[in-house]
């Protein structure tokens, strides 16, 4: 199909809008901040209006705040200095004369914002927190990776609430004429002034209307061309996580040597990274394409919304973690401790899967699933459901129970011997060639569990679990 080109400029007595490519959280925040200053903007996205908010809608809504009122209420002593030390220990910037120059300065600016403004900024817009979570508890060293203290604040309402507090004022600004949305507009090129090199617009294709629900992969049939001009172009289009070919293409050797072949995907297909190359072609300096963050606790979603849809387990540190051959992962690669360290180790084994060995009590007490749709009690702001399932419950939340009963990655048996047999059956069913040895796994389980008979231990995971249990939100 084709149609006449859609070309748009503002009238001479009206300022050109800022063009924002991407209607996810970053795009919404940009439009909100511009509207607060009376600056018009046009928000452009290849998806329909149902997808406003992008990836953030599907998130658990964890917010990085430093020395917040919520932390202090729980007795957490956090500081700007400690948070920046943790950040730099995790980032391990080693290209400070090149690609890491601006990321280092951005890290400092973000930690300053997280300490000085973040909490008040979000609460002023109507956001509130349920508790403070302890993500990435570290590699076991004071100078290395991880958070020294709990500082990821769980939004009451999860990702949809984070989106709402910006979407609603932006929609009001749209009614007042300050913001214009251009849904189903796919940008193919950033227009640049030849004399100055300044970005002055975008061009691309309009797409057929598609009323697919949020997150569902949409049609890409074009209906025509468009050009839009503005005072500036702000690209807020997200990363490459929805395109496995791009992930594999940019996979860094330091996380190798083998690129995993089996992935589950935590973001919709529209997180395709198209705008990165388009922006680079317009003269932007694209850096650190090999810097990636992939979680290692993914499960196939038994009820997928987008291709290869995966859900991440948010484990507290009690589950026993084994590699594909049945060996326990080495210190300090424990659940919830060091994602990239664990990823590097898993890749070194030659296999792209691992095993959690756990029991019903641990599942009920410690297991949570990432994502707004997997936490309806918190997403729907139901204190009663939170209390019923997370405090009084003995089986875990309903979404956790659904994965426990229906998930293809779960093996549930009444004894360890039967469990190992079931694990071998699942490996064979999926084309694997590893047969786990029951006696070997039994020895690993008994050795580890024996370290929990006392309130003290020589086992690093037992120490980590003991520390975790001292945290009221654990």
PyMOL commands that set and color helices and strands:
alter all, ss='L'
color gray80, all
select helices_A, chain A and resi 25-36+49-51+54-58+69-73+80-91+100-116+118-124+158-175+244-249+253-255+274-281+339-348+360-366+376-379+383-391+398-406+416-429+438-452+460-469
alter helices_A, ss='H'
color red, helices_A
select strands_A, chain A and resi 6-8+18-21+41-44+62-64+129-133+152-155+179-182+185-192+199-207+222-229+232-235+298-300+310-314+320-323+354-357+368-369
alter strands_A, ss='S'
color yellow, strands_A
deselect
rebuild
show_as cartoon
